[in-house]
Amino acid sequence: MRKMKISACVANLVGRDLALFLIEQKCDLDFVITCDDDPYEEEIYNIFSSHGILCYRKIDANSDFFIKKLKSHNIDLVFLLWWPNIIKEKAIDAANTGFINLHPSLLPFNRGKHPYYWSIVDGTPAGVSLHFINAEIDEGDILFQREIETSITTTGESLYAESLKCITELFMDSYEKIISSDLEPKKQSSNSSTFHYGKNIIKHSEIDLNKNYKAIDLINIIRAKSFNKRPSSHFMLDGKKYYINIEIREAGSLES
């Protein structure tokens, strides 16, 4: 039986951490690529190149160059390790088995962008998923999932951070099954699916001072967009823009 040939598209903090993991596991990668505009690009390149793994730098995963490399190396499986760009069908078809993606939601809930926000404001389950990709965004068959518990004190920032931690752990825990092809892909249900574009969050998280809100809906919008060092929910007053964050703490020792 021929050994599976693996490639990887690696980016950002999660990709960096999983690059180190793959090196520790002595994963036999044929080659990897990095992407442009990634603050971790040089570090990721150095991790792989220092261990003798062929690494092409700042490559478009939909380019003819990458597609030709997949075919010439006869690649079976491609890991998308926090890769920021959508992979098109021509590239997907160039891998014998497919591409495995990491998505920070409990698919089919919250396909697309900013799942941490929509999980809070829509009240949908939070979690992370490993899945095959297809021509549609985040609709490929699910391989492994893990749910994340949330509460009224959960903010967008805390859920986002937990998602990064959880998706990294899920890949590590599933790695042996993946490389041994011990997989049972499951179709996603379209009945419960939700999807959001990146632009949807901008208008939705703006607080309209002339609008009537249920208190819980307003709280959820604010906490879902609460980040210490990133733009939060906002409102406009007298031509000026104001950001607003929220911290919710359960009553207890503060009252005693």
C-alpha positions in Angstrom: 0.0 0.0 0.0 1.4 3.4 -1.1 2.2 5.8 1.7 0.0 8.9 1.8 1.6 12.0 0.3 0.8 15.1 2.3 1.2 18.8 1.7 0.2 21.8 3.9 -0.8 25.4 3.5 0.3 27.1 6.7 -0.5 30.6 8.1 -0.9 32.7 11.2 -0.6 31.7 14.9 -2.6 28.4 14.7 -0.5 27.4 11.7 2.7 28.2 13.5 1.7 26.1 16.4 0.7 23.2 14.2 3.8 23.5 12.2 5.8 22.8 15.4 3.4 19.9 16.2 3.9 18.4 12.7 7.7 18.6 13.1 7.5 16.9 16.6 5.4 14.1 15.0 8.0 13.7 12.2 5.2 14.2 9.7 6.5 13.2 6.2 5.4 16.4 4.4 6.3 16.5 0.6 6.1 20.3 0.7 4.4 23.2 2.3 3.5 26.8 1.3 3.2 30.0 3.2 1.1 33.0 2.3 1.7 36.7 1.9 0.6 39.3 4.5 1.1 36.9 7.4 3.1 38.1 10.4 4.1 34.5 11.2 5.3 33.8 7.6 9.0 34.0 8.2 8.8 31.9 11.4 6.7 29.3 9.7 9.2 29.1 6.8 12.1 28.8 9.2 10.4 26.0 11.2 10.0 23.8 8.1 13.2 24.8 6.2 15.4 24.1 9.2 14.0 20.6 9.3 14.6 19.9 5.6 11.0 20.3 4.5 10.6 21.9 1.1 8.7 25.2 1.7 7.6 27.6 -1.0 7.1 31.1 0.3 4.1 33.5 -0.2 2.2 31.3 -2.6 -1.3 31.7 -3.9 -3.0 28.3 -3.2 -5.2 28.8 -6.3 -2.2 29.6 -8.6 -1.1 27.4 -11.5 2.2 27.0 -9.7 0.6 25.4 -6.6 -1.7 23.2 -8.7 1.2 21.9 -10.8 3.1 21.1 -7.6 0.2 19.1 -6.2 0.0 17.1 -9.4 3.7 16.6 -9.9 4.1 15.5 -6.3 1.0 13.3 -6.6 -0.3 14.7 -3.3 -3.1 12.9 -1.6 -4.0 15.2 1.2 -3.5 18.9 1.9 -3.8 20.4 5.4 -5.2 23.9 5.5 -3.7 25.1 8.8 -5.4 28.5 9.4 -5.1 29.4 5.7 -6.9 32.7 5.1 -8.0 32.3 1.5 -10.8 30.3 -0.1 -9.6 27.3 -2.2 -11.2 27.0 -5.6 -12.4 23.9 -7.3 -9.4 23.6 -9.7 -7.0 23.4 -6.8 -9.2 21.1 -4.8 -9.4 18.6 -7.7 -5.6 18.5 -7.9 -5.3 16.6 -4.6 -6.1 12.9 -4.8 -8.0 12.7 -1.5 -8.8 16.3 -0.8 -8.1 19.3 1.5 -8.8 19.2 5.3 -9.7 22.6 6.7 -9.9 23.9 10.3 -13.0 26.0 10.9 -13.8 27.6 14.3 -17.5 26.8 14.4 -19.6 23.7 15.1 -20.6 23.2 11.5 -23.1 23.5 9.9 -23.7 26.4 12.3 -21.9 29.6 11.4 -20.3 28.9 8.1 -18.3 31.8 6.8 -16.7 34.6 8.8 -16.7 35.6 12.4 -18.5 32.5 13.9 -17.6 33.6 17.5 -19.9 36.7 17.0 -22.8 34.9 15.4 -22.8 32.1 17.9 -23.4 34.6 20.7 -25.9 36.9 19.0 -27.9 34.0 17.3 -27.6 31.6 20.3 -26.2 28.8 18.1 -23.9 26.2 19.5 -20.2 27.1 19.6 -17.4 24.8 18.7 -14.7 23.8 16.1 -14.6 21.5 13.2 -12.2 19.6 10.9 -13.7 19.0 7.5 -13.0 18.3 3.9 -13.6 21.3 1.7 -15.6 21.5 -1.5 -16.5 24.2 -4.0 -18.9 25.8 -1.5 -17.7 27.7 1.6 -17.5 25.5 4.7 -19.9 22.9 3.3 -17.6 19.9 3.0 -18.0 16.6 4.9 -17.2 16.8 8.6 -14.4 14.7 10.0 -14.1 15.7 13.7 -15.8 18.2 15.9 -15.7 19.6 19.5 -18.3 21.7 21.1 -17.3 24.7 23.3 -19.5 25.6 26.3 -20.5 29.2 26.6 -22.4 31.3 29.1 -23.7 34.8 29.5 -20.2 35.9 30.6 -18.7 34.8 27.3 -17.4 37.6 25.1 -16.4 37.5 21.5 -12.7 37.8 22.6 -12.9 34.9 25.1 -14.8 32.7 22.6 -12.4 33.5 19.8 -9.4 32.6 22.1 -11.0 29.4 23.2 -11.7 28.5 19.6 -8.1 28.9 18.6 -7.0 26.7 21.5 -9.7 24.1 20.8 -9.1 23.8 17.1 -5.4 23.3 17.7 -6.0 20.6 20.2 -8.6 18.9 18.0 -6.2 18.7 15.1 -3.5 17.3 17.4 -5.9 14.7 18.9 -7.2 13.7 15.4 -3.8 13.6 13.7 -3.1 9.9 14.0 -6.6 9.0 12.6 -6.1 11.4 9.7 -2.8 10.1 8.5 -3.9 6.5 8.9 -7.0 7.3 6.9 -9.2 6.2 9.8 -11.9 8.7 8.7 -15.7 8.6 8.6 -16.8 11.8 6.8 -20.3 12.9 7.6 -22.5 15.1 5.4 -23.6 18.4 6.8 -27.2 19.1 7.4 -28.5 22.0 5.4 -31.6 22.3 7.6 -29.8 23.8 10.5 -27.0 25.6 8.6 -26.2 29.3 9.0 -23.8 31.4 7.0 -22.4 35.0 7.2 -20.1 37.1 5.1 -17.4 39.2 6.7 -19.2 42.4 5.9 -22.4 41.3 7.8 -20.8 42.0 11.2 -20.1 45.7 10.5 -23.8 46.8 10.3 -25.1 44.2 12.8 -22.7 45.3 15.6 -23.5 49.0 15.2 -25.8 50.2 18.0 -28.6 52.4 16.7 -29.4 54.9 19.5 -32.9 55.4 18.1 -33.7 51.7 17.9 -35.6 49.7 20.5 -33.8 46.6 21.6 -34.6 43.7 23.9 -32.1 44.1 26.7 -30.7 40.6 26.1 -30.2 41.3 22.4 -28.3 44.5 23.1 -26.2 42.8 25.7 -25.4 39.9 23.3 -24.4 42.3 20.5 -22.0 44.2 22.8 -20.4 41.2 24.4 -20.1 39.3 21.1 -18.0 42.2 19.8 -16.1 43.0 23.0 -12.3 42.9 22.4 -9.6 44.7 24.3 -7.4 45.5 21.4 -9.7 45.3 18.4 -12.7 47.4 17.3 -15.8 46.5 19.3 -19.4 47.3 18.8 -20.0 51.0 18.4 -22.5 53.8 18.1 -22.6 57.2 16.5 -23.3 60.4 18.5 -23.0 64.0 17.2 -21.0 62.8 14.3 -18.5 60.9 16.4 -18.0 57.2 16.6 -17.7 55.6 20.1 -16.7 52.0 20.8 -18.3 50.1 23.7 -17.2 46.9 25.5 -18.9 45.0 28.3 -17.7 42.7 31.1 -20.2 40.5 32.8 -19.4 38.9 36.1 -21.5 36.4 38.1 -22.6 37.7 41.5 -20.9 35.9 44.4 -17.9 36.9 46.4 -18.4 40.6 45.4 -21.6 40.6 47.4 -20.5 38.9 50.5 
